[in-house]
Amino acid sequence: MRGAFGCLLMVLGYVGLFAAGLIPVNRDFVPAEEGIAVYIASNGVHTDIFVPATTRIFDWREVLRPEHFEASTASFRYVGLGWGDRDFYVNTPTWEDLSVRTTAKALLLPTETIMHAQFGPVYPESDAFRKVTLTVTQYQRLVAALRASFQPDVNGNPVRLDVDSYNAVDCFYRGAGTYHAFNTCNCWTGRMLRETGITAGWFTPTPYSVFFHLPAADAR
């Protein structure tokens, strides 16, 4: 009985923290009228950040090297970046591969993390693919935050992992930090937004909380 009551308190506490986490940080953020377009994407469970593959500020192909990928990435204008639990990413390429063990381990225990990089196109804006236009300074902050999410080698470069990728233009790198229920892949996305200066909740464990304060797809 005590165990069940304790679990109920934990669930209620998490729900309360989720609700309180919607309180915005960077309330005064306004998307730039002209600047660098980045995109926040959701598949309903996980969120990614899509950034231009190359700008005058930073060329992602200098660290996400062409030789890291099975096929050429030269034709793609954007690269999607995501952070999360290593076991979940590697062993759950599709939702059909999702297991209770993998999910429980990721949420209940601090686990090793991984960065996923996938070159691809920009999709039409929608409720699940939101555009945010940044100034040069804001984009520089985002690049710095994203780069710090990779665990580097002695030369400061991302460490590519020898694990199966999902397709020919994506791969995995060693991630920085640990994953748990209070530091999920969506918490990471929210942190990237906050460090950039974009309005975001201070606790974003779900895609809903990540997207709550983003500009609507038709607000351009």
GIQUIBEL-V812709 format. One record per pair of residues at least 24 apart in sequence whose ideal C-beta (glycine too) atoms are under 6 Angstrom apart, sorted by the first residue. I is the first residue (numbers start at 1). J is the second residue. Records with the same first field share a line. If there is no record, write none. Layout:
I->J ; J
This chain:
17->203
21->201 ; 202 ; 203
22->201 ; 212
24->199 ; 213
25->194 ; 200 ; 202
26->197 ; 199
29->197 ; 198 ; 199
31->132 ; 133 ; 215
32->133 ; 134 ; 135
35->133 ; 134 ; 135
36->134 ; 139
37->131 ; 133
38->132
39->129 ; 131
40->130
41->129
42->128 ; 207
46->185
47->186 ; 189 ; 207 ; 210
48->80 ; 82
49->81 ; 192
50->78 ; 80
53->77 ; 78 ; 79
57->139
58->143
63->158
64->117
68->160 ; 171
69->169 ; 171
70->168
71->168 ; 169
73->119 ; 169
76->119 ; 120
78->122
79->117 ; 119
80->118
81->117 ; 146
82->116
83->115 ; 149 ; 175 ; 185 ; 188
84->185
85->111 ; 179
86->112 ; 114
89->114 ; 116
90->163
93->166
106->179
107->181
110->178 ; 180
111->179
113->175 ; 177 ; 179
114->172 ; 175
115->149 ; 150 ; 173 ; 175
116->172
118->170
119->169
125->217
126->217
130->214
132->198
138->196 ; 197
141->195 ; 196
142->196
145->192 ; 195
149->176
151->175 ; 176
186->210
